[in-house]
């Protein structure tokens, strides 16, 4: 989609430029015909008034009913489902990389949706009229590619959780002058009446907390192992498919 847009010049043409400022409860919609602007707020993900506002914007901005709509919004936690919905209903959409947007948020005294929508509208027009360095456009992955990313991100998150649980257990022990390996024998060590740095028995609440933390650590370990096994299975499956294709080509 980005390649197609880069080959066009929208200057002087009837186009409804549109920008979206997304939040949990509401969406701020900004519209422009290139010289006049309009902005409205609707409930988030309410597509009926969304479509109505697009038609109303064309009317208020004196644009043809069949003129193309080109939209944009900042990349964020909403992901790509909104982009796919926009494309499905015939709206060309670009997702802007937030870090590339030329807006100094630190100097702005009060961040308002209206300012952001106007800034996005100007960026969209600049980008479509040839200023490719004005903003970076996010490459939208396929559904399969996005799903594969989830697999890798979950693994990375679990590895971080694994390290965090170990660090937490060590921290609890060091606070009482204790140093011991966090391995499979750790539960046995806890049951053997361990002593703190002063020779006193560890408190019951501390021991209970250590047990719970260790149990969470073991859960994360099991999940990492399951993901590793699934990854090996997928690699083997892909290798088998590739081998079958080679054999087919050789026949």
C-alpha positions in Angstrom: 0.0 0.0 0.0 2.8 2.4 0.8 4.5 1.8 -2.6 1.2 2.7 -4.4 0.8 5.9 -2.4 4.3 7.0 -3.1 3.7 6.9 -6.9 0.8 9.4 -6.7 0.6 13.1 -6.3 -2.6 14.3 -4.5 -2.0 18.0 -4.8 -4.9 19.8 -6.5 -7.1 16.7 -6.4 -10.4 16.2 -4.6 -9.3 14.1 -1.6 -10.7 13.8 2.0 -7.7 13.8 4.3 -8.4 12.2 7.6 -6.5 11.7 10.8 -7.5 9.6 13.9 -6.4 10.2 17.5 -7.2 7.0 19.3 -8.0 6.4 23.0 -9.8 3.8 25.0 -13.2 5.5 25.2 -13.1 8.0 22.3 -11.7 8.6 18.8 -11.0 12.1 17.7 -11.4 12.4 13.9 -9.9 15.2 11.9 -10.8 15.9 8.3 -9.4 18.3 5.7 -9.9 19.1 2.0 -6.4 20.7 1.9 -7.6 24.2 2.9 -10.3 23.8 5.5 -10.4 21.5 8.5 -13.1 19.8 10.6 -12.9 17.7 13.7 -15.4 15.6 15.7 -15.3 13.0 18.5 -17.0 9.7 18.5 -17.1 6.6 20.7 -14.2 4.3 20.1 -14.7 1.5 17.6 -18.3 2.7 16.8 -18.2 2.3 13.0 -21.7 3.5 12.2 -21.2 7.1 13.3 -17.7 6.8 12.0 -19.0 6.2 8.4 -21.6 9.0 9.0 -19.0 11.5 10.0 -17.0 10.8 6.8 -20.0 11.5 4.7 -20.8 14.6 6.7 -17.2 15.8 6.3 -17.4 15.5 2.5 -20.5 17.5 2.5 -19.2 20.2 4.9 -15.9 20.5 3.1 -17.6 20.5 -0.4 -16.1 17.4 -1.7 -17.6 14.8 -4.1 -19.3 11.9 -2.4 -17.1 9.5 -4.3 -13.8 11.2 -3.6 -11.1 9.0 -2.1 -10.5 9.0 1.7 -6.9 8.8 2.9 -6.5 8.3 6.6 -3.7 8.1 9.1 -3.1 7.4 12.8 -0.1 7.0 15.1 1.2 3.5 15.8 0.4 2.3 19.3 -1.2 -0.3 21.4 -4.3 -0.6 19.1 -2.1 -2.5 16.6 -3.2 -3.1 13.1 -6.9 -4.2 13.4 -8.1 -0.6 12.8 -6.0 -0.4 9.7 -7.4 -3.6 8.3 -10.9 -2.5 9.0 -10.3 0.9 7.2 -8.9 -0.9 4.2 -11.9 -3.3 4.3 -14.4 -0.4 4.0 -12.4 1.2 1.2 -10.3 3.8 3.1 -6.6 4.0 2.3 -4.7 4.2 5.6 -1.2 4.9 6.7 0.2 4.2 10.2 2.8 6.8 11.3 5.7 5.8 13.5 5.2 7.9 16.6 9.0 8.5 17.1 9.3 10.1 13.7 6.5 12.7 14.1 7.8 16.2 14.1 6.0 17.4 17.2 7.7 18.6 20.3 5.5 17.1 23.0 7.8 18.2 25.8 7.4 21.9 25.1 3.6 21.6 24.6 1.9 22.9 27.8 -1.3 20.9 27.4 -1.6 18.0 25.0 -5.0 18.1 23.3 -6.5 15.7 20.8 -7.3 18.7 18.5 -3.7 19.7 18.2 -2.6 16.2 17.5 -5.2 15.6 14.9 -4.3 18.8 13.1 -0.6 17.9 13.2 -1.4 14.5 11.8 -3.5 16.0 9.0 -0.6 18.3 8.0 1.9 15.5 8.1 -0.4 13.3 6.0 -0.8 16.0 3.3 3.0 16.7 3.3 3.7 13.0 3.0 1.3 12.5 0.1 2.5 15.5 -1.7 6.0 14.3 -1.9 7.7 15.0 1.5 8.7 11.4 2.2 11.1 12.4 5.0 8.3 14.3 6.9 7.3 11.1 8.7 8.0 7.3 8.7 5.2 4.9 7.7 4.9 1.6 9.5 4.9 -1.5 7.3 1.8 -3.4 8.1 2.4 -7.2 8.6 0.2 -9.9 7.3 -2.0 -11.7 9.9 0.4 -14.7 9.8 3.5 -12.4 10.3 1.8 -10.6 13.2 0.9 -14.0 14.8 4.5 -15.2 14.5 5.7 -12.0 16.2 3.5 -12.8 19.1 5.3 -16.1 19.6 8.7 -14.5 19.7 7.6 -11.6 21.9 6.0 -14.0 24.4 9.3 -15.9 24.6 11.2 -12.7 25.2 8.8 -11.7 27.9 9.0 -15.0 29.7 12.8 -14.9 29.7 12.6 -11.5 31.4 10.1 -12.8 33.9 12.5 -15.7 34.6 15.3 -13.4 35.4 13.0 -11.2 37.5 11.9 -14.1 39.7 15.5 -15.2 40.3 16.5 -11.6 41.2 13.5 -11.3 43.5 14.4 -14.5 45.4 18.1 -13.5 45.7 17.1 -10.0 46.9 14.8 -11.5 49.7 17.6 -13.7 50.8 20.4 -11.1 50.7 18.2 -8.8 52.9 18.7 -11.4 55.6 22.4 -12.1 54.9 21.7 -15.4 53.1 23.3 -16.6 49.8 22.3 -19.9 48.3 21.9 -21.4 44.8 18.4 -21.0 43.3 18.2 -24.5 41.8 16.0 -27.6 42.0 17.2 -28.2 45.6 16.0 -24.8 46.8 12.7 -26.2 48.2 14.6 -28.8 50.2 16.9 -26.1 51.5 13.9 -24.1 52.6 12.4 -27.1 54.5 15.7 -27.7 56.3 15.3 -24.8 58.7 17.7 -22.3 57.1 19.2 -19.5 59.2 19.8 -15.9 58.4 23.1 -14.1 58.6 22.7 -13.7 62.4 22.0 -17.4 62.9 18.2 -16.9 63.4 15.7 -19.1 61.7 14.0 -17.4 58.7 10.6 -16.0 59.5 7.5 -18.0 58.4 6.2 -15.2 56.2 9.5 -14.8 54.4 9.7 -18.6 53.8 6.1 -18.6 52.5 6.9 -15.7 50.1 10.0 -17.5 48.9 8.0 -20.7 48.2 5.4 -18.7 46.2 8.2 -16.9 44.2 9.9 -20.2 43.5 6.6 -21.7 42.3 6.2 -18.8 39.9 9.7 -19.3 38.7 9.0 -23.0 37.9 5.8 -22.1 36.0 7.8 -19.6 33.8 10.5 -22.3 33.3 7.8 -24.8 32.1 6.3 -22.3 29.7 9.7 -21.4 28.3 10.4 -25.1 27.7 7.0 -25.5 26.0 7.7 -22.6 23.7 11.1 -24.0 22.9 9.6 -27.4 22.0 7.0 -25.7 19.9 9.7 -23.7 18.1 11.6 -26.9 17.3 8.4 -28.5 16.0 7.7 -25.6 13.7 11.3 -25.6 12.4 11.1 -29.4 11.7 7.7 -28.9 10.0 9.1 -26.2 7.7 12.2 -28.3 6.9 9.9 -31.2 5.9 7.8 -28.9 3.7 10.9 -27.6 2.0 12.2 -31.1 1.4 8.9 -32.2 -0.1 9.0 -29.3 -2.5 12.6 -30.1 -3.5 11.6 -33.7 -4.2 8.6 -32.6 -6.2 10.7 -30.3 -8.3 13.3 -33.1 -9.0 10.6 -35.5 -10.2 
